[in-house]
Amino acid sequence: MNSDFNPNIYNIICCNGNISNLIKNLKNIKPDVIFIEISTKMSELVLSIKRFNSVKIERLNFDIFDEYSHIFDYHIFTSKALFAYTYYRHKLSYKILNRSFISTHPINPLFLDNGYKKEISPQAVEIREKYPDELLIGMISRPDPVRYSNQFLRILIDLKKKIKSFKFLAIGGLPQSFKLRIKNSKLLDNIVDIGPVSNEKIPDYLRILDIYTNHSIVGESFGRNIIEAMFCGIPVIVNSTPWTTNAQVFLVDNKVTGYVARSERGYVNAIVDLAINSDLRKLFGINSRKKAINEFDPRKIVQQFEDFLFRVVTENKFEFDIREKLSELNEILYEKRKRENNVFDRSLSYSFNYWKTYLEARKEIAGGYIKALKALMKKLL
């Protein structure tokens, strides 16, 4: 905590749960600061706080800047990528820009040294012992169709043609649609549905993996699951999703902490490359943990947020220097372009598959090839 900041003299309300009683009691609480996660899911609350003189802060976890967002005095973005993408997509004003702050979510302390060194749970050990000679890959996710997409299914099918002996661990469970697609396929034997997992058990399942394989056809706004895998010292493979938030490419340094692939074929080949090279897996894993600790230690993240909060409540109408914010924005865009070009499958031999991959993803999101082609043309023009 900032040494000059005494939280006991401020009434700070954090809203992220049941809000009906809070709305009734706000007048009596008279908060100095109101902090809300994902405002569009709490429109009733957002409208009710409009009349208060409290400092109003929202944390944007997704690209959801809307009419409710303008009620807030300050906006916190969970990643550099989300900040830049939201600014340009919604054509945000300078007034909003110089009241915006980037602060990632703090990671569960279980991923720090004490939790990292503890014994792995028997359930996770049992899986590793059951498949001692097989490559274990996996992903943390709720049963989400944008992660367990048709595209990811094709990746696993192609992977089986190149690696017979592997298991994919669905940490968090599979959506019903994906279960139905693999029910009568040869891929069924390669997938282990772990089901729902508590936060305390996530590090255990991550630590038995050889490679963490993150995939999403809409990209990441932050990528907490990727950072958790990095904290566990695992090499990470992600897919790049150009023209979207694409925060995952900021987390994984291609050929340093893992691989970034922008095509289905490239993604499969990236897994194969690490599968046959245990020394490279180990090196990438060491680099992953080092980066996670250096950049995403929860103690650092909390300190950054507290410093921001200190300025908000102690400086009248605090604003960042607009020139600094514009410079920050340009630096983020430059880094994003650089990272999107530094990928595993950059060679011309992957070009056709890259565009096919993008089109298939757009088709799945938009609902058909015609809508997907229109979206593609709109991006190119």
Secondary structure, DSSP 4 states (H G I P E B T S, - for coil): --TT--GGGS-EEEE-S--HHHHHHHHHH--SEEEEE-GGGGHHHHHHHTT--SEEEEEESSS---TTGGG-SEEEESSHHHHHHHHHHTT--HHHHTTEEE-PPPPPGGGSHHHHHSPPPHHHHHHHHHSTTSEEEEEE--S-TTTS-HHHHHHHHHHHHH-SSEEEEEET---HHHHHHHTTSGGGGGEEEEE---TTTHHHHHHT-SEEEE--TT--SS-HHHHHHHHTT--EEEE--TTS--THHHHS-BTTTEEEESSHHHHHHHHHHHHT-HHHHHHHHHHHHHHHHHHH-HHHHHHHHHHHHHHHHHSTT----HHHHHHHHHHHHHHHHHHHHS-TT-SGGGHHHHHHHHHHHHHHHHTSHHHHHHHHHHHH-
